[in-house]
């Protein structure tokens, strides 16, 4: 490269720390309430108890990986019923589409875990280091004893919150009281410690250090949301037609008054410049956790947390201007307000074709899951014919087929099951290890039972290649029955 050539531009920009200013108002109070509720649910739920009878876990919400089951209060999901989990994930996706289409990124602004824990970490930071200006001064000053003390105190509190976060998560996968004792006494499985350590590190880094960077660069949703939103989506916006031209009212008015007096003395009259309601105080910018200026219009970084609304309303109250310079609104509202037409009712923004479609789909999946949950049987079976060999010829010429029958007992007590068959051919059945045809299945468990079906010598089933049959299992206590179709293999002529 010659000395006259221009070096390539540096495309890397270091992160500028964001220190949101404390603000009070209805949306800030709503965020505090949602934080308390969501964190309360997260931390308390593993400790709730639910009596399911002897031999079953009494934790209300438990992901029992060892036994491959999921318990949610009175509901128990077995491995073959994973479609319930898939259905819940589909409902979550449709719900996210619905709320984004109607109200923008309300999930991101109020209930996303990244937002909730970041809010909590910022609260701790403000409590220890002071509000915005104090934190900025602390960042710029050189390291000394006071700065080290404040930073270490903040990091210790952050670490305690992060440990509690990781610890609460592992309690969902084992009996919480027992696991807590094992963790404290260093008797827990290494997987538990590694999981807590991983979640502690990610919570500390994401909520304390990266913050808005996670939302901007790591989360895919800001780039997907554009497909979910349209001109009727309600989101946080700035009324530029009311706020512009912005300016410092007091100074501008004094300048205009001086110019008016000068012009009047010279025999000329000058009309004062009209200013908008925005006084360019940057209160909306200073409280934004993403560090953006909502007055620049809709931006990928905006999570619609509405803290700028609280900040602006507070300033409007102080200068005697009406609230709502920044508020929740839709693009169609802008057109109506600029032209002086009546404002569109909120319900017309929310109840439109797109949101109704999402609601119908969301409700349909939910109703389908509820119906499937309540009609699912307490007794279920699977039948797998043993193919090696396909059949066996006994010493007396009897043809025997072998089947592995898996019995599922979803009751909280041991149940005796009777195995029978139906067919248009002459067949008999025996259960291995049972003299009376009854098979005892332990409570809330499965049992793999080997079953033999036999055809007498020279019978139609023995000489026929394939014979249809049904294997029945009956709960001798409740009378509930389950059936599976299969085939009997004989000697083909």
ZIMO-V165495 format. One record per helix or strand. SS is the DSSP state (~ for helix, > for strand). FROM is the first residue (numbers start at 1). TO is the last residue. If there is no record, write none. Layout:
ss:SS from:FROM to:TO
ss:SS from:FROM to:TO
This chain:
ss:~ from:26 to:47
ss:> from:49 to:49
ss:> from:59 to:59
ss:> from:61 to:64
ss:> from:69 to:72
ss:> from:75 to:78
ss:~ from:79 to:81
ss:~ from:83 to:103
ss:~ from:106 to:111
ss:~ from:113 to:129
ss:~ from:132 to:140
ss:~ from:145 to:173
ss:~ from:176 to:184
ss:~ from:190 to:210
ss:~ from:212 to:218
ss:~ from:221 to:228
ss:> from:235 to:238
ss:~ from:240 to:243
ss:~ from:249 to:265
ss:~ from:283 to:286
ss:~ from:294 to:296
ss:~ from:307 to:319
ss:> from:326 to:329
ss:~ from:331 to:339
ss:~ from:346 to:350
ss:~ from:353 to:375
ss:> from:379 to:385
ss:> from:392 to:393
ss:> from:399 to:409
ss:> from:415 to:422
ss:> from:427 to:431
ss:> from:438 to:441
ss:> from:445 to:455
ss:~ from:460 to:463
ss:> from:466 to:475
ss:> from:481 to:489
